[in-house]
Amino acid sequence: MVTILENLKENSDNIRSQMQILARKIDSHIESCGQPILNLKESDTKKKTSSSYQPSEPLNREPDATEGTGENMVKIKPYFIKSVKSEKELQSSAINVGELKSPEEIFSKYSNLKTDSKMGALAVKLAREAYFGDAVLIQCTPRGWQDIPALPHTELNQLKAKLFEAFPAFWSSPECFEKRWVIAQDAISQCCKRLRRMNPGGTLPSANCV
Protein backbone atom coordinates (compact mmCIF):
# COMPACT_ATOMS: atom_id res chain seq x y z
CA MET A 1 0.00 0.00 0.00
CA VAL A 2 2.82 2.37 0.90
CA THR A 3 4.54 1.62 -2.38
CA ILE A 4 1.38 2.50 -4.34
CA LEU A 5 1.02 5.82 -2.54
CA GLU A 6 4.67 6.65 -3.19
CA ASN A 7 4.23 5.89 -6.90
CA LEU A 8 1.14 8.09 -7.08
CA LYS A 9 2.99 10.96 -5.39
CA GLU A 10 5.91 10.59 -7.78
CA ASN A 11 3.59 10.63 -10.83
CA SER A 12 1.77 13.66 -9.45
CA ASP A 13 5.06 15.51 -9.00
CA ASN A 14 6.07 14.66 -12.58
CA ILE A 15 2.78 15.95 -13.97
CA ARG A 16 3.05 19.16 -11.94
CA SER A 17 6.60 19.68 -13.20
CA GLN A 18 5.56 19.16 -16.83
CA MET A 19 2.66 21.60 -16.45
CA GLN A 20 5.00 24.25 -15.04
CA ILE A 21 7.36 23.78 -18.01
CA LEU A 22 4.42 24.07 -20.44
CA ALA A 23 3.16 27.22 -18.73
CA ARG A 24 6.60 28.85 -19.04
CA LYS A 25 6.70 27.97 -22.75
CA ILE A 26 3.25 29.51 -23.30
CA ASP A 27 4.29 32.70 -21.48
CA SER A 28 7.44 32.89 -23.54
CA HIS A 29 5.50 32.41 -26.79
CA ILE A 30 3.04 35.15 -25.87
CA GLU A 31 5.87 37.57 -25.07
CA SER A 32 7.60 36.85 -28.39
CA CYS A 33 4.39 37.15 -30.46
CA GLY A 34 3.06 40.25 -28.76
CA GLN A 35 -0.35 40.84 -27.21
CA PRO A 36 -2.48 37.68 -26.87
CA ILE A 37 -5.53 37.61 -29.12
CA LEU A 38 -7.94 37.66 -26.21
CA ASN A 39 -6.69 41.14 -25.29
CA LEU A 40 -7.36 42.67 -28.69
CA LYS A 41 -9.48 45.79 -28.59
CA GLU A 42 -13.00 45.51 -29.97
CA SER A 43 -12.18 48.13 -32.59
CA ASP A 44 -9.26 45.99 -33.82
CA THR A 45 -11.46 42.95 -34.35
CA LYS A 46 -14.03 45.03 -36.22
CA LYS A 47 -11.32 46.30 -38.55
CA LYS A 48 -10.23 42.74 -39.29
CA THR A 49 -13.75 41.48 -39.98
CA SER A 50 -15.19 44.44 -41.86
CA SER A 51 -15.69 44.19 -45.62
CA SER A 52 -12.71 45.42 -47.63
CA TYR A 53 -14.02 44.50 -51.10
CA GLN A 54 -13.14 46.93 -53.83
CA PRO A 55 -13.94 46.24 -57.48
CA SER A 56 -11.02 46.26 -59.90
CA GLU A 57 -12.62 49.10 -61.83
CA PRO A 58 -15.06 51.43 -60.05
CA LEU A 59 -18.34 52.32 -61.68
CA ASN A 60 -18.44 55.86 -63.08
CA ARG A 61 -21.45 56.80 -60.99
CA GLU A 62 -22.73 56.77 -57.41
CA PRO A 63 -22.91 53.26 -55.92
CA ASP A 64 -26.31 51.59 -55.65
CA ALA A 65 -25.86 49.42 -52.57
CA THR A 66 -24.67 50.19 -49.06
CA GLU A 67 -24.08 48.32 -45.82
CA GLY A 68 -24.07 49.75 -42.31
CA THR A 69 -25.09 53.19 -41.15
CA GLY A 70 -23.46 56.57 -40.64
CA GLU A 71 -19.67 56.65 -40.67
CA ASN A 72 -19.53 52.85 -40.80
CA MET A 73 -21.49 52.69 -44.07
CA VAL A 74 -19.72 50.52 -46.64
CA LYS A 75 -20.38 51.26 -50.30
CA ILE A 76 -20.53 48.12 -52.41
CA LYS A 77 -20.43 47.96 -56.21
CA PRO A 78 -20.48 45.17 -58.78
CA TYR A 79 -17.68 44.88 -61.31
CA PHE A 80 -17.73 47.46 -64.10
CA ILE A 81 -18.58 46.26 -67.62
CA LYS A 82 -16.06 47.70 -70.07
CA SER A 83 -17.08 49.20 -73.37
CA VAL A 84 -16.42 47.27 -76.56
CA LYS A 85 -15.04 49.04 -79.64
CA SER A 86 -17.27 52.00 -80.48
CA GLU A 87 -18.15 50.72 -83.94
CA LYS A 88 -19.39 47.48 -82.39
CA GLU A 89 -21.55 49.08 -79.71
CA LEU A 90 -24.93 50.71 -80.23
CA GLN A 91 -25.05 54.31 -79.05
CA SER A 92 -27.18 55.28 -76.06
CA SER A 93 -28.99 57.79 -78.25
CA ALA A 94 -30.75 54.86 -79.96
CA ILE A 95 -32.72 54.18 -76.77
CA ASN A 96 -36.21 55.67 -76.71
CA VAL A 97 -36.23 56.75 -73.08
CA GLY A 98 -39.79 58.06 -73.34
CA GLU A 99 -41.14 54.53 -73.75
CA LEU A 100 -39.34 53.13 -70.72
CA LYS A 101 -40.42 52.77 -67.10
CA SER A 102 -38.36 53.27 -63.96
CA PRO A 103 -36.58 50.23 -62.46
CA GLU A 104 -38.65 50.69 -59.30
CA GLU A 105 -41.84 50.23 -61.33
CA ILE A 106 -40.45 46.99 -62.75
CA PHE A 107 -39.49 45.69 -59.30
CA SER A 108 -43.01 46.47 -58.08
CA LYS A 109 -44.70 44.95 -61.14
CA TYR A 110 -42.62 41.76 -61.05
CA SER A 111 -42.04 41.39 -57.31
CA ASN A 112 -42.40 37.61 -57.70
CA LEU A 113 -39.15 37.59 -59.71
CA LYS A 114 -37.03 39.06 -56.92
CA THR A 115 -35.61 35.66 -55.99
CA ASP A 116 -32.19 34.19 -56.61
CA SER A 117 -33.52 31.53 -58.97
CA LYS A 118 -35.45 34.07 -61.09
CA MET A 119 -32.77 36.74 -61.35
CA GLY A 120 -32.32 36.07 -65.08
CA ALA A 121 -36.02 36.64 -65.76
CA LEU A 122 -35.93 39.86 -63.74
CA ALA A 123 -32.89 41.05 -65.70
CA VAL A 124 -34.82 40.52 -68.94
CA LYS A 125 -37.78 42.53 -67.65
CA LEU A 126 -35.44 45.37 -66.67
CA ALA A 127 -33.74 45.25 -70.08
CA ARG A 128 -37.02 45.29 -72.02
CA GLU A 129 -39.02 47.74 -69.96
CA ALA A 130 -36.60 49.99 -68.05
CA TYR A 131 -33.24 50.27 -69.81
CA PHE A 132 -33.33 49.41 -73.54
CA GLY A 133 -36.71 48.47 -74.96
CA ASP A 134 -37.40 45.81 -77.58
CA ALA A 135 -36.45 48.11 -80.47
CA VAL A 136 -32.87 48.18 -79.15
CA LEU A 137 -32.67 44.60 -77.92
CA ILE A 138 -33.70 43.24 -81.32
CA GLN A 139 -30.66 44.92 -82.90
CA CYS A 140 -28.10 43.84 -80.31
CA THR A 141 -26.66 41.24 -78.02
CA PRO A 142 -25.22 42.21 -74.61
CA ARG A 143 -21.55 42.20 -75.64
CA GLY A 144 -21.79 42.09 -79.43
CA TRP A 145 -21.25 39.17 -81.77
CA GLN A 146 -19.92 39.21 -85.35
CA ASP A 147 -21.92 41.94 -87.12
CA ILE A 148 -24.43 42.34 -84.26
CA PRO A 149 -23.61 45.37 -82.08
CA ALA A 150 -23.31 45.31 -78.30
CA LEU A 151 -25.82 46.97 -76.03
CA PRO A 152 -24.72 50.43 -74.79
CA HIS A 153 -22.41 49.58 -71.89
CA THR A 154 -23.45 52.59 -69.79
CA GLU A 155 -27.05 51.39 -69.54
CA LEU A 156 -25.92 47.77 -69.20
CA ASN A 157 -23.83 48.80 -66.19
CA GLN A 158 -26.80 50.66 -64.73
CA LEU A 159 -28.99 47.59 -65.14
CA LYS A 160 -26.36 45.39 -63.51
CA ALA A 161 -25.96 47.77 -60.57
CA LYS A 162 -29.72 48.04 -60.06
CA LEU A 163 -30.04 44.25 -60.12
CA PHE A 164 -27.22 44.00 -57.58
CA GLU A 165 -28.98 46.54 -55.38
CA ALA A 166 -32.15 44.42 -55.42
CA PHE A 167 -30.37 41.42 -53.85
CA PRO A 168 -28.80 42.45 -50.50
CA ALA A 169 -27.73 38.85 -49.87
CA PHE A 170 -24.90 39.42 -52.38
CA TRP A 171 -23.67 42.74 -50.93
CA SER A 172 -21.18 40.97 -48.69
CA SER A 173 -19.97 38.73 -51.54
CA PRO A 174 -19.95 40.61 -54.87
CA GLU A 175 -17.85 37.83 -56.36
CA CYS A 176 -20.81 35.47 -55.97
CA PHE A 177 -23.06 38.01 -57.66
CA GLU A 178 -20.72 38.02 -60.68
CA LYS A 179 -21.53 34.34 -61.22
CA ARG A 180 -25.23 35.16 -61.13
CA TRP A 181 -24.69 38.10 -63.48
CA VAL A 182 -23.26 35.73 -66.11
CA ILE A 183 -26.57 33.86 -66.02
CA ALA A 184 -28.59 37.09 -66.08
CA GLN A 185 -26.62 38.46 -69.03
CA ASP A 186 -27.11 35.20 -70.91
CA ALA A 187 -30.87 35.49 -70.30
CA ILE A 188 -30.82 38.96 -71.89
CA SER A 189 -28.83 37.55 -74.81
CA GLN A 190 -31.40 34.78 -75.31
CA CYS A 191 -34.17 37.38 -75.26
CA CYS A 192 -32.41 39.33 -78.02
CA LYS A 193 -32.20 36.17 -80.12
CA ARG A 194 -35.87 35.35 -79.60
CA LEU A 195 -36.91 38.85 -80.60
CA ARG A 196 -34.97 38.49 -83.87
CA ARG A 197 -36.46 35.05 -84.56
CA MET A 198 -39.96 36.34 -83.83
CA ASN A 199 -39.44 39.41 -85.98
CA PRO A 200 -38.54 38.24 -89.51
CA GLY A 201 -40.77 40.88 -91.10
CA GLY A 202 -39.55 43.85 -89.08
CA THR A 203 -42.59 44.18 -86.78
CA LEU A 204 -41.82 43.89 -83.10
CA PRO A 205 -43.82 41.19 -81.32
CA SER A 206 -45.73 41.74 -78.11
CA ALA A 207 -45.02 38.28 -76.73
CA ASN A 208 -42.71 37.89 -73.77
CA CYS A 209 -39.17 36.61 -74.19
CA VAL A 210 -39.24 34.69 -70.94
C-alpha positions as CSV (number, residue, x, y, z in Angstrom):
1,M,0.0,0.0,0.0
2,V,2.8,2.4,0.9
3,T,4.5,1.6,-2.4
4,I,1.4,2.5,-4.3
5,L,1.0,5.8,-2.5
6,E,4.7,6.6,-3.2
7,N,4.2,5.9,-6.9
8,L,1.1,8.1,-7.1
9,K,3.0,11.0,-5.4
10,E,5.9,10.6,-7.8
11,N,3.6,10.6,-10.8
12,S,1.8,13.7,-9.5
13,D,5.1,15.5,-9.0
14,N,6.1,14.7,-12.6
15,I,2.8,15.9,-14.0
16,R,3.1,19.2,-11.9
17,S,6.6,19.7,-13.2
18,Q,5.6,19.2,-16.8
19,M,2.7,21.6,-16.4
20,Q,5.0,24.2,-15.0
21,I,7.4,23.8,-18.0
22,L,4.4,24.1,-20.4
23,A,3.2,27.2,-18.7
24,R,6.6,28.8,-19.0
25,K,6.7,28.0,-22.7
26,I,3.3,29.5,-23.3
27,D,4.3,32.7,-21.5
28,S,7.4,32.9,-23.5
29,H,5.5,32.4,-26.8
30,I,3.0,35.2,-25.9
31,E,5.9,37.6,-25.1
32,S,7.6,36.9,-28.4
33,C,4.4,37.2,-30.5
34,G,3.1,40.3,-28.8
35,Q,-0.3,40.8,-27.2
36,P,-2.5,37.7,-26.9
37,I,-5.5,37.6,-29.1
38,L,-7.9,37.7,-26.2
39,N,-6.7,41.1,-25.3
40,L,-7.4,42.7,-28.7
41,K,-9.5,45.8,-28.6
42,E,-13.0,45.5,-30.0
43,S,-12.2,48.1,-32.6
44,D,-9.3,46.0,-33.8
45,T,-11.5,42.9,-34.3
46,K,-14.0,45.0,-36.2
47,K,-11.3,46.3,-38.5
48,K,-10.2,42.7,-39.3
49,T,-13.8,41.5,-40.0
50,S,-15.2,44.4,-41.9
51,S,-15.7,44.2,-45.6
52,S,-12.7,45.4,-47.6
53,Y,-14.0,44.5,-51.1
54,Q,-13.1,46.9,-53.8
55,P,-13.9,46.2,-57.5
56,S,-11.0,46.3,-59.9
57,E,-12.6,49.1,-61.8
58,P,-15.1,51.4,-60.0
59,L,-18.3,52.3,-61.7
60,N,-18.4,55.9,-63.1
61,R,-21.5,56.8,-61.0
62,E,-22.7,56.8,-57.4
63,P,-22.9,53.3,-55.9
64,D,-26.3,51.6,-55.6
65,A,-25.9,49.4,-52.6
66,T,-24.7,50.2,-49.1
67,E,-24.1,48.3,-45.8
68,G,-24.1,49.7,-42.3
69,T,-25.1,53.2,-41.1
70,G,-23.5,56.6,-40.6
71,E,-19.7,56.7,-40.7
72,N,-19.5,52.8,-40.8
73,M,-21.5,52.7,-44.1
74,V,-19.7,50.5,-46.6
75,K,-20.4,51.3,-50.3
76,I,-20.5,48.1,-52.4
77,K,-20.4,48.0,-56.2
78,P,-20.5,45.2,-58.8
79,Y,-17.7,44.9,-61.3
80,F,-17.7,47.5,-64.1
81,I,-18.6,46.3,-67.6
82,K,-16.1,47.7,-70.1
83,S,-17.1,49.2,-73.4
84,V,-16.4,47.3,-76.6
85,K,-15.0,49.0,-79.6
86,S,-17.3,52.0,-80.5
87,E,-18.1,50.7,-83.9
88,K,-19.4,47.5,-82.4
89,E,-21.5,49.1,-79.7
90,L,-24.9,50.7,-80.2
91,Q,-25.0,54.3,-79.0
92,S,-27.2,55.3,-76.1
93,S,-29.0,57.8,-78.2
94,A,-30.8,54.9,-80.0
95,I,-32.7,54.2,-76.8
96,N,-36.2,55.7,-76.7
97,V,-36.2,56.7,-73.1
98,G,-39.8,58.1,-73.3
99,E,-41.1,54.5,-73.8
100,L,-39.3,53.1,-70.7
101,K,-40.4,52.8,-67.1
102,S,-38.4,53.3,-64.0
103,P,-36.6,50.2,-62.5
104,E,-38.6,50.7,-59.3
105,E,-41.8,50.2,-61.3
106,I,-40.4,47.0,-62.7
107,F,-39.5,45.7,-59.3
108,S,-43.0,46.5,-58.1
109,K,-44.7,45.0,-61.1
110,Y,-42.6,41.8,-61.0
111,S,-42.0,41.4,-57.3
112,N,-42.4,37.6,-57.7
113,L,-39.2,37.6,-59.7
114,K,-37.0,39.1,-56.9
115,T,-35.6,35.7,-56.0
116,D,-32.2,34.2,-56.6
117,S,-33.5,31.5,-59.0
118,K,-35.4,34.1,-61.1
119,M,-32.8,36.7,-61.3
120,G,-32.3,36.1,-65.1
121,A,-36.0,36.6,-65.8
122,L,-35.9,39.9,-63.7
123,A,-32.9,41.1,-65.7
124,V,-34.8,40.5,-68.9
125,K,-37.8,42.5,-67.6
126,L,-35.4,45.4,-66.7
127,A,-33.7,45.3,-70.1
128,R,-37.0,45.3,-72.0
129,E,-39.0,47.7,-70.0
130,A,-36.6,50.0,-68.0
131,Y,-33.2,50.3,-69.8
132,F,-33.3,49.4,-73.5
133,G,-36.7,48.5,-75.0
134,D,-37.4,45.8,-77.6
135,A,-36.4,48.1,-80.5
136,V,-32.9,48.2,-79.2
137,L,-32.7,44.6,-77.9
138,I,-33.7,43.2,-81.3
139,Q,-30.7,44.9,-82.9
140,C,-28.1,43.8,-80.3
141,T,-26.7,41.2,-78.0
142,P,-25.2,42.2,-74.6
143,R,-21.6,42.2,-75.6
144,G,-21.8,42.1,-79.4
145,W,-21.3,39.2,-81.8
146,Q,-19.9,39.2,-85.4
147,D,-21.9,41.9,-87.1
148,I,-24.4,42.3,-84.3
149,P,-23.6,45.4,-82.1
150,A,-23.3,45.3,-78.3
151,L,-25.8,47.0,-76.0
152,P,-24.7,50.4,-74.8
153,H,-22.4,49.6,-71.9
154,T,-23.5,52.6,-69.8
155,E,-27.0,51.4,-69.5
156,L,-25.9,47.8,-69.2
157,N,-23.8,48.8,-66.2
158,Q,-26.8,50.7,-64.7
159,L,-29.0,47.6,-65.1
160,K,-26.4,45.4,-63.5
161,A,-26.0,47.8,-60.6
162,K,-29.7,48.0,-60.1
163,L,-30.0,44.3,-60.1
164,F,-27.2,44.0,-57.6
165,E,-29.0,46.5,-55.4
166,A,-32.1,44.4,-55.4
167,F,-30.4,41.4,-53.9
168,P,-28.8,42.4,-50.5
169,A,-27.7,38.9,-49.9
170,F,-24.9,39.4,-52.4
171,W,-23.7,42.7,-50.9
172,S,-21.2,41.0,-48.7
173,S,-20.0,38.7,-51.5
174,P,-20.0,40.6,-54.9
175,E,-17.9,37.8,-56.4
176,C,-20.8,35.5,-56.0
177,F,-23.1,38.0,-57.7
178,E,-20.7,38.0,-60.7
179,K,-21.5,34.3,-61.2
180,R,-25.2,35.2,-61.1
181,W,-24.7,38.1,-63.5
182,V,-23.3,35.7,-66.1
183,I,-26.6,33.9,-66.0
184,A,-28.6,37.1,-66.1
185,Q,-26.6,38.5,-69.0
186,D,-27.1,35.2,-70.9
187,A,-30.9,35.5,-70.3
188,I,-30.8,39.0,-71.9
189,S,-28.8,37.5,-74.8
190,Q,-31.4,34.8,-75.3
191,C,-34.2,37.4,-75.3
192,C,-32.4,39.3,-78.0
193,K,-32.2,36.2,-80.1
194,R,-35.9,35.3,-79.6
195,L,-36.9,38.8,-80.6
196,R,-35.0,38.5,-83.9
197,R,-36.5,35.1,-84.6
198,M,-40.0,36.3,-83.8
199,N,-39.4,39.4,-86.0
200,P,-38.5,38.2,-89.5
201,G,-40.8,40.9,-91.1
202,G,-39.5,43.8,-89.1
203,T,-42.6,44.2,-86.8
204,L,-41.8,43.9,-83.1
205,P,-43.8,41.2,-81.3
206,S,-45.7,41.7,-78.1
207,A,-45.0,38.3,-76.7
208,N,-42.7,37.9,-73.8
209,C,-39.2,36.6,-74.2
210,V,-39.2,34.7,-70.9
